Amino acid sequence: MKISRNIFLSMLTLIFFSCSEDLLDKDPVSSFSAQGFYKTSNDAQSGVYGVYDAAQSTFSLNFSMWGEGRADAVNTNQSGDPFLLQENNLNPTLNSARWDNLYETISRANYAIKYIPPVFEEGEEFGLQLLGQARALRALSYFYAVRVWGDVPLILEPYESVEQDLFNTRTDVEIVLDQIEQDLLFAAENCRASFGGERDRNLITQGGANALLVQLYMWRGDYTSAIAAAEKVLDNSLYSLVSISEWSNIFTQGYSRESIFEIGYNEVQTNSMRVLYALGSDSNFFPSESFRNSFEDNDQRQALIYDVTSAQPRKIWKFFGEGFNDESPAPSSNNIVMLRLADIILLKAEAHNQLGEVEEALTLLNRIRTRAGLENLNISSAEALYGDLESAILHERFIELSYEGHRWFDLVRTGKAMEVMGPINGLSEEANLVWPVHQDAINRNPNLVQNEFYN
């Protein structure tokens, strides 16, 4: 299907972005087309920084809406998306049903992936590193897309001509997941092992690509590959668990040695963390009763997550520090920790358990429990407390990774979403696990088909 040149030029604005040597500098340089921009290695680096810039907008709110809003750790007093997600009353006009920002990030990545190689000699290391970062960020975006909507349009080329068809159909989820794996394997091979300092945490390194591969393989149930990728992360000297006395610093200060990849923010480039979690009775989400009742005695993380002295805590201070009492609605400059070592350790434990390697699974699980001040589990005590070892590991993820955007995906991935959420909000159909495609996308693209449950 063809479109007019004027419409094409208006859509081409998706590729206009501002970059600088500082990833977190949003001051505009100029507007430009990627076709004429990628001329030097500095241009190529700025182009990749533009992909990170798009990711900042993409995940500033939706990491929580997508990863926590439909799950059991949160309650809400708010209307709009928080209420509709909690009630499992999704509709095609939800803000969280929009995929625009994800495809903005993908679009920028596609330009970088096409135009970086001609800037460099074939096989030049810096060019491959930049290309690896762009492909990893594209993979991250598509990984969210398929987990939220299922089949999504798979677009791997930038839009540059009026001859191109802009009205893409949805691609089978397994084909998209195959592409995600290809991009991440390339990134794991070609990204830098280390940048030094804070950039090791807010740029994609080999460790970040391998950590994303762990999540991907666990989503696909490929436990052997997940273990192999996780071992590369655990063997990486950049990462180690912090002590419980430093646990809050992972989120309040950022750039801890436990962190693998963070999306960086500052006073100019802010996110919605306070609105999500920290405005007392006005925040989008607060700890659910089932979450508060799920802690074992003497778990040292509990008071670091919310106010245990309140009968009904109305804020989550995990990301701002124990005792946080700032009711300002101002945006937050905290980084969002997308990947950290505890997540990978617990995924590896889960993979070992799925393969019947119980002792390996228990050893990894107990690393996280020990830090939290809890007694080690054996198979008998795990079964006594949680029914089976798989449930014990999933519970540990529920606590350790609370409000970091993992819980809903864990429930879907392990086939427990309807079991857990059914009694809470009536979730009972597999077709209901995905979001609806936003009505604006349907209206703009006649080739898009709505997810079956929402027709």
N, C-alpha and C positions, 0 to 999 in steps of 0.2 A: 504494500500500500504506500502510495506517494503522498507527500505533504508539500505545501507551498514553501518557497524559500523563506518567507517572513516567519512562518511557524518554526521552521528549522532553526533559524537564527535565534529565535527566542529560547528554544530549548538548548542551544549551544551555550547559553549562559551557565549551564551546569558545570562547565569546565573552567570557568573563570574563578580564580582564587588568588589569595595573597599569601606570600611566603617570605621568610627571611632566614638568616642564619640561625636565629633562635626559634626552635619549634614552638614555643609558647608566646611568640610575638605576633599579635594580630594586626599590627599597624599595616594598612594597605600599602603595597608597592605600586601595583598597577593592575589593570584588567587585561587579559591577554588570552589568545587561543593557544592551546598546547601545541598545535601544529608548528607555530613559529617560535615557540618558547624554548624547546629543548635543543640548545646549541652547545653548551659547555657542561662540564661536570658539576659546576655550581648550580646551573639551571636544573640539572637532573636531581641534585640533592634537594633543591627548593621544591621541585615537583613532588617528591616523596613526602616532604614535610607538609605539603598541601593535603596529602591523603590522611596524615595524622590529624591535621586540623579538622577535616571533615569527621573523623572518628570521634573527636571531642564532642561535637554537636550530637552525633548519632547516639552516643551512650550516656550523655549527661543525665538523662532521666530514665531512658528506656531499659537500661541495665536492670533496674529494679522493677519497673512495670512488667517486663517480660519474664524476669527470673523469680520474682517474689509475689507479684500482685495476685496471682491465682492460687497461691499455695497457702499452707496452714500456719506459717509462723507469724502472719500479720493479721490485724484487724484494722478497720478504718471507720471514721466518722464522717468522711468526706463524700461528696457526691461525685458524679462524673466517673472517669476511668477507675479510680480506686474502688468505689462502691460496686460498679458493674463487674469488675474483675473478681472481687470477693464473692459476689452473688452468683457468679458464673452466668451472667446475663449479657454476654458479648453481642455486639451488633456492628455492622459495617461502618458506623460513623465514629467509633472510638478513636481517640487520638493515638492510642497505642497500636491500632490496626494499620497505621500508616507505615509504609516501608520507604518513603521518600528519602530520608536521611541515609538509610543503608545504601540505596542505589546512588546517592550522591557520592558516598565514599567509594563504592565500586566503580563509578564513572571516572573519578580522579585516578584510581588505581589503574584502570584500563589504559588511560592516556600514558601514565608513567611506564607501564609494562610495554607499550608499543614503542615509545619514543626514547627510552633510556638506552637500549642496545645500540642504535646508530651513533650515539654520542661517544662511545668507547670502542677501543680495539676489541676484537673478539676475545673473550676469555679474561678481559681486564678485571681485576679483583674488585675494585671500587664499584664498577658498574654492576657486577653480579650481586654485590652486597645490597645496593639500592634496589635492584630488581627483586631480590629476595624479600625485602621489607614490603614492597608494594604488593607482591603476591601473597604474603602472609596477611596483610590487612584486607585484601580482597577475600581471602579465605575466611578470616574472622567474620566479615560482614555476611558472607553467604552462609556460614555456619549458624549464625543467629537467624537468618532468613528462613532456612529450612526447618529449624526447630520451632519457629513461631508459626509459619504458614504452610509447611509441607512443600509441595511443588511450587517452585517460583521460577520466573524467567531467568535463564542463565545467559548473561550478556558478557562476552569476553573481549569485545572489540569496542573502541571508542566510536561515538557518533561524529562523523566528519563530512558527510555528504547528504544532499537531498535525495540521493538515490537509495539510501539505506532505509529499511523498513523499521520504523520506531515502535511498531505495535507487535511486541513479542508475545508468544504464547508461553504458558507455564511449562517448565521442564521437570521431568520425573525426578523425585528427590534423590534417588540413588545415583543418577547421573551427576547431579549437583554435588553430592558428597564425594564422588570420584574426583571431580575437579578440585574440590577443597583439599583432598589428600594430595593430589599432584602439586598444587601450589605450596602446601606446607612441607612436603618432602624437598622441593626445590629450595625453600627458605631455610630448612634445617641444614642443607648442604652448603648454602652460599651466603647466608647472613654472617655477620661478624660474631666471633665467639664472645667478644667483650669490646665495649667502647670505652670503659673506664668511668667510674663515678656514677652520677645519677642517670646518665644516658643508658646504662645497662638495664635500667628499670622502665624507662619510658620510650625506648626504641626496641624494635623487635630484634632479638639476638637468636642464635642457634637454640639456646635454652628455651626462649619463648616459643619458637616454632615447634620444638619437641613437646613442650607442655600442651600446646594446642592439639598436637597429634594424639596425645594421651586422651584428651577430652573427645576428640573425633572417634578414635577407635572404641572407646567405651560406649559412645552413642550407638555405634554400629555393632556392638557386641563382639568385637574382634579382640579378645582378651590377651592373646599371645602378643599381638602387635602393640597393644597398650602397655604391657609390661616392658617390652623392649624399649619403647620410647620413654617410659617413665624412668628406666634405669639410666638413660642418658642424662635426664634431668637430675636425678639423685646423685649421680657421679660428678656433676658439674660443681666446681669449687666456688662458683659465684653464689650458691644458694645453701642456706642452712636454717634450721628452725631457730627462732629467737626464744629466749626464756619467757616465762609467763610474766615476769616483771616488765618486759619490753613488748608484750603482745599488743597492747593498745597503740603503741607507736607505729605498728604496721599501717594503721589506718589514719591516725591523727597527724603523724609527721610524714609518712611516706618514705619510700626508698630504703626500706629495711632489707637486711640480707635474706629474709624469707621471701621477699617479693620477686616475682619473675617478670611480670609486665604490668605497668600502671599506665592509665591514660592521664596525662599531666594537665593540671589546671593551675591558674594563679588568680591574682586579683582582677585581671582583665578577662581572662578566659575562665569562666566560672561554670559550675554545674548546679544541679537541683537537689543536692544532698540534704540541705536543711529543710527544704519544703517536703521532701520525702519522709524524713525521719525525726527532725529535731525541733519542731515548733510546738511541742506540747500537744494540747488538744486540737491544734490547727494543722498538725502534720498529716501527710497522706496516710502514713502507716504507723501503728504502734504494736507492741508485742501482744500476740494472742494469748489467751489463757492456756491453751494447749501447749504453746511454746514455753511459757513460764513454768508450767507443771512438769516439763519433760527433763529438767535438770536432775542429775544425781546429787546427793548430798556432797558438800565440800568442793563442788566444781568452782574453781577460782575464776572462771570466765564470766560467771553469771552477773556479778556486780559490775563488770567491765562493759557489759552489753546494754543494761538498762537499770533503772533505779529500783533495787530490790526492796527498798523501804516503803515504796508506794503501793497501796492496795491495788490500784489500777494505773500502772505507769503509762503515760501518754507520749513518751518520746523514747527514741533509741539513741543512746549516746555513744555507742560503740565507735563511731567514726569521728567523734569530737572530744572524747575524754570523759572519764568518770566525774560526775557532778556537773556536767555541762548544763548551763542554765541561761543561755542566750536565746531570748525569744524573737530575735530579729529575723525578719523574712529575707534578709539579704542573701544573695547567692553564695555558694560555698566555693572556696578555692582548694579544697582538699582533693588530692588525686583519688581516682577510682582504681582500686586494685583488681585487675581483671584475672590475673594468674598468680598463685603463690604456692609455695612448696607443700603446705599442709594439704591442699587440694589434691596435688599429684600423689602424695603419700597415701591418702585415703582411697583414691581411685585405683592405685596399684594394689592396695589391700583387697579391694573389691574384686579386681581381676584375678588375683591369686585364689580367692575363695571360690570364684566361679569355675576355676580349673581344678578345684579339689585340693589346693595347696594351703591347707588350713593353718599350719604353723607359720608360714610366711605371712599370711594375712593377719594373724594375731600379733605378730611382731610389729608390723607396720601400724596397725590400729593402736597398739599400746604405746607407741612413741607419742602419739597425739594425746592419749589419755594421761600418760605420765606427766606431761607438761602441764596439763590442766589440774593436776593434783588428785587424780583419780587412781583407784587401784587397777592393776592389770587384770584383764579378762583372760580366762581360758575358755575352751569350748563349752564347758558346763555352765560357767557363770554367764557367758554370753547368751546361751539358750534360756537360762533362768530369768535373766533381765529382759531380753528382747525377743525371745522365741527362736532365733537362729542367728548365725554369725552375720549373714547378709544384712539383717535388720539392725544389728548392733553397729555395723559400719555405716549404714545409712543414717542411723540416729546420730552418730558422731559427726557426720557431715552436717546434719541439721543444726547442731550446736556450734561447732567450730566455724562453719562457713556462713552462719546466720546473716541474712540481709545483704549478702554480697552478690546476689543474683544467681544462685545455683539451685535453690530448693525446687522450684517448679520443674526445671529440666531434669533434676534427679528423680522426681516422682514419675515423670513421663518415661524417662530412660529405663527405669527399673520396673515399669509396668504397674506401679502402685498408685498412680494418680487418682483413679476412680475409687480404689479402696480407701484412700485417705480422705479425699475431698468429697466423695459421695455423701457421707453423713453430714458434712458441713454445708454443702451448697447444691447437692443433687447431681453432681457430675456423674454421668452413667453411660455415655456413649463415646466410643473411640474417636468418631468423627468430630467430636466436640473438643478434642485435645488441641487442635490447631486454632489459631485466630481466624476471624473473617478477613478477607481482603478488603481494604478500605473502599468505600463507595466511590471516592474521587478517582482512584486508580481504575475501577471498573468503568466509570463514565468516560475517562480519557482514552481507554484502550479497549476497542470492541472485541479484541481477541482474548481478553482475560475472562476466565470462568471463575465464579465464586466458589469457595469451599462448600462442599455438598451440605454440611449441617446448617449453613446459614442461608441457603436458597429459600 
